[in-house]
């Protein structure tokens, strides 16, 4: 029996970052595998539903509802399912797989299950509570254990959302987590069991560019040959820890006064700028730049830093590892799993400061200085980081696991392929 895969994505800010990269890499894998698939783009910025040929696959774009009130959003999910029923032809020789890449949308899953003989795969790219609580899972468990009468309004929203997660995931046939900590958290919250869940790390195509002092590229960006370049890439959100990196960079300047911090990403610049009074002339904000520019900067940087307070996976970290860029990451969530301390990078702890999880500025600066002090150590860690990337996070590794999962879901019932899922994931 053949299968047809429908990848569902949802217009959001996240589509410009990790989830967008994930869907793009997944479509590339499916194209090279010759599997039949279609991308369904929800909440699209268009006036009516459109179907486009994207060169090897179709994309269905379904416009955003006219109102964002809760009732309209509920009907939107139902209407999407009924619309897809008119566009998707079912036959006995084709197994339909819907692969969702957003949370939560229990109504959409419910109606898809009602209207189609299908399997539903869900990739958990993030959880909303991780953003609102800055990845503080201990705090989350305390909130969940509280009596409802004792909860604040924001805490009630978190608890209600977890209930939605549970209902949605119960209806799904397979849950893919991008990291082990995600799987563990969802299991502790009784959202999923081990029988229909697995971990498949994100993967990216190998775009390795040889590192070194590219004088032309440095000249292009007016960077001096003897400047030590430290680079950060990502959204300028609280959870990414940029203000703490700026404080750490002030300490780095004491030992390396000609070093430069490049911050590549968009977001709340004002919040970051408030912390640059002592070193603003040594910090460059690029805004959001394309991959070609970013990868070029990786080749001339001395140290890459990912200082998130919480990171579901850590796509930027594996991009830096791919380029053999010596790396410092905070020892938290997905980043803890990506980097082996002292082997493929250096780690800096997360501390509790005034009851909030925060990067340790002192250790973060010390780890950056350690890499600037020793070119030998930096080169060694960079090489081993690239080796770890090739073995675990290259696109071919991701493709092999995803194709195995699709095959297992396509040709067998869930109970029959539990063992297979554990083998491939």
N, C-alpha and C positions, 0 to 999 in steps of 0.2 A: 504493500500500500504506500503510495506517495504522500507527501505532506505539503501543505501550503502554510507558510509562516507569515503572520501579520504583526509587524512591529509597531506598537503604539507608543507615540511620544506626545508630549504636551508642551505647548509654547510656554516658556517661562524663562527667567533669568538664568536658571541652571542649564538650559539648552545651549547657552553661549559658552559654557565651561565644561565640566566633567561629563554630564549626561549627553550633551551634544557630541562630545568626542567619542563616548561609548557607542552611541547609535551609529555614528559614521564608521567606526572601526568594525562594528558588527555587520553593517551592510557590505563592507569590503570583503569580510570573511564569507558572507553568503554568496556574493557575486562570484568569488573565486571557486566556491564549492559547487556552483551550478544549481543550487537549491532554489526552488520557486518561492518568492517572497514579495511582500508589499509593505510599504511604510505608511502608516496612518497618522497624520499630523492633526492633533486636536487643538482647539482654541486658536485656530489659525487666523492670521490677519488678512482675511479675504471676505468678499461679500456673499459668496455662495460656494457650495461644495464643488471642488475641482479635482479632476483626475489627470495627472501628468505622467508622461514617460520620462524617467530619470536616467535612461541609458542602462538597460538591463533589468529594471524593475519599475513598478508603478508607485506613485505617491498619491494618496487620497488626503486632501486638505479639507477639514470641516471647520467652518467659521466659528468664532467666539459667540456665545449667547448675547442677546441684546442687553441683559442685565446680570449683575453679579450677586444678586440676592440669593439666599440659600435655596429657595424653591426652584428658581430658574436653573441653578446649577444641577439640582437633582433631576429635573426634567431633561437637561442637556445630556446627561449620561444615558438616560433611558432612550432619548431620541437618537443618540449616536448609535446605540445598539440596533434599533429598528432600521435606521438608515443603512447600516452595514448589511443588514439582512437582505435589503433590496439590491445591494451591490455585489455581494459574495454568493457565488453559486456553489452549493453543496452537492457532492456526489459520493457514492459508496466507495469509490476508489481513492478518495483524498481525505486525509486527516487534517483538520484545521487546528492550527496552534496560534493562539493570541499571546504575544509576548509584550507585557506591560512594563513601562519604565517610569512609573510615577505612583505616588501614594498620597492619601488613601482615596480610593474611588470604589467603595463597596457596591454602589448601585450599578456601575458599569459592569463589574464582574458578574453580578447577579443576573442582569439582563442578557449578557453574552451567553451565560450558561443556560438560560431559559430558552434562548432563540436558536442556539447552534449546538450541534454535537461536536464539542471542541475540547481541547485541553488548554489550560491557561497557565502560562509561565510568568512569574513576576520577579524582576530584578530589583532588589532594595538598594538604591543608590545612596539614600540618606534617610534620616528620620527627623521629623520636625522638632521633636523634643530635644534632640541633640543640639540644635541651633539655639533654642530658647533657654536651655539649661547649660550651654557651653560644654556639652559632653559629660556633665556630672551625673553619672548613672546611679551613684549612691543617693543623691538627692532625689532622683526620679523614683527610686524604690521607696523612699520615705513618703513621697507624695502619693504613690499608688496604695500604700498601706494605710493612709489616713482615712478617717471617716469623711464621707462627702460633706457633712455639715461643717467640717473644720477646714475645707479647702477654700482657697482664694478663687476668684473668677478665672485667672490664668491657669491655675492648677486644675480646675474642673475641665477646662478645654483640653489639657494634656491627657487627663484620665479618659475623657470621652473619645479622644482621638485614638488612644490605645485600644479601646473597645472596637472602634471602626477597623483598626488594623487586624484585630483578631478575627472579626467576621469576614473581612476580605480575604485574608490568608487561608482561612478555613475552606473557602470556596475555590482557591487556586490549587492546581495540581502539583506545581513545583515552585519553590521559593529559592531564588539564587541570591546569596549574600556576597558582597564584594570583598568581605574580610571576615576573619574568624570572630572578631569581637562583636560584629553585627549579629552573627548567628547566635552567639552565646547570649547576647542581650535579649533577642527576640524569644529565645527559649525560656529564659528566666521570667519573662513577662507573659509566658504561656500563649504567645502568638503563633508559634509553630512547633511541630515535633521534629524529631530527627528523620522520620521516614520520608518526608517530602521536602527536605531542605538540603542544600549543599553550598559550598563556597567555591566560587570561581573568581579569581582576582582579575581585575581589568588588565587589558593588554594593549599595546600600541605598536604600530609599524616602526621598524628600526630605521631611524633617520640620522644615524650617527654622522657627525661632522668632526673631523680631527681637531683636537684642541691645541691651542698654542697662542703665541702672541701675534695675532694677525694685525700687522701694522696698518694695513689699508682700512680694516674695519674700525680700528681704534681712531684713526684719523677721521674717518667718516663721522664718528660720534664725538670728536674733539676730546678724546681720552688720551692722557699722557702715557707714554710707554712704561713708566715706573709706578703708575697707579695700581694699587691692589683693589680688585673689583669684587665686591660681594653682591650677589644678586638674589632677589626675592621675586616670585611671580605668583599672582593670585588676586582674588577680590580683596578690596580694602575694607573688609568687614571685621567686626570685633573678634569673631571666632578665629580669624587668621593670625591674630597676635602681632600685627605690624607695629603698634606703639611700643611694645616690649622689645622688638628688634631694633627700633630706633634708639631706645635707651641703651641697649647692648652695644650698638654701633658707636655711641659716644665713648664708651670704655675702650673699644677697639682703636679709636683715633688717638688715644694716649700713646699707644705703642706703634701705631701705623698712621701717622698724621696725613699721609698722602693717599689713604684708602678712600674708596668711593662706594656708597651703597646705591644700587639701582633697584628701584621698586617698580615692577611692571604689572599693572593691573588697574582697574577702575573701581570707583566706590567713593567713600567719604574722605576726600582729600583733606578737608578742614580738620578733621579729628587727628589725622596723621601729622599735619603741618604744625599743630599746636605743640607737638613734642619735639620739634626740630630747631628750636631757638638757638641751641648751642652749636649745631652742626649742619644747618640748612644748606650751606654752600657746598657740602660734600655729599649731598643726597640728590639723586636724580629720579623724578617721577616721570615715567614714560606714558602713563595711561595704558589702556588696553592696546596691545600690539599683536600683529599676526604671528603665526608659528614660525615663519621663515626668519623674521626679525628676532624673535625670542631665542630660537635655536642658535642664531648667529651670536647673540650675547652670551649664551652658555659657553661657546668656544673660547671666548676671551676672558671669562670670569675666573677668578681664583677659588672662590667658595660659593656654593649654593646653600641657601637657608630656607627651610620650611618650618615655621615656628607656630603652627596652629595650636590652639587650645584643644580643639577636637578636629579630627579628619576621618571621615568614614573610610576612605581608602588612601588617597595621596597621589593623584595622577601627576602633579608637578614633580613630586619626588622621583617617580620612575622616569620622567623625561630627563631630569638631571642625571640620574644613574645611567641612562642610555648614552649620554654624552660623556661619561666617565668624569663628571664634575664632582670634586670632593664636596661632601654634603654634611650639613648639620641639621638634624631634625629634633623636634620636641618628642619626648618619650610618651606618646599618647595614642590611643586607639589604633587606627590603620597604620600610622607612621611607625609605631612600635613593631609591627609585623614586617614592614618593608625593609627596614635597615637593621643590620646586625651591628651592634655597637663595637667600634674598634676594628671591624672587619670590612664592612661596606659603607661606613660612614660613622659619624659621631652623634651621640644623643645628649639632649639636655632635658632635665626633669621638669615636670609641671608641679608647682607648689600651690598650697592654699594660702592666699593672702586676703585677709579680711573676708573669709568664708567663700572666696571666689577662686576658681582654678585659674592659675596664671603661669606663664613661662618664667623660669628662674633666670633673670637678666644677667646675674653674675656668671653663672655657669655657661649660659649661651654665649656671652662675650669671650669667656675663656676657651671654649671649644673652637670658635672662629679664629682666635689668635693662635691656637695650637696648630691649625692648618696653615695659617700664614707663616708661622715660624719654621715649619718643616716641609720643604718641597718634597722630600722623600716620602713622608707620611701621606701627604696630600695625593701624590701620584699613586701610591700603593692602594689607598682607599678608593680612589677614582677607578682604577683598573678592576678592583674586586667588585665595585658597585656595578660596573658594566657587565661583568661576568654574571652577577646575580640577576641583572635585568634580562640577559639573554636566556638564562635557564628558567626563569619564572614569569616574566612579564612581557616577553616579546609576543607579537601578534599571533605567530604560529602556535604558541602554547595555548593562548586564549581560544583560537579557532578550533584546535583539536578538542578541547573540553566542551565548547559550545555545540559543535557538531555532534558529539557523542550524546549530549543531553537531548538535543532535538530528535536524534534517532531513537533514543530510549523512550521519549514521550510519544513519538509518532507510532511506533510499532508495538508497544506493549501497554498494558494497563499499569497504573501506579504501583499496585502491590507486587506485580511481576518484575518491575525494574528497580525496586529499592536497592538491591545489591549492586546493580550496574551503576547507579548514580553515585554510590559511595566509592566505587572503583575509579570512576573518571574524575571525580571532584576531590 
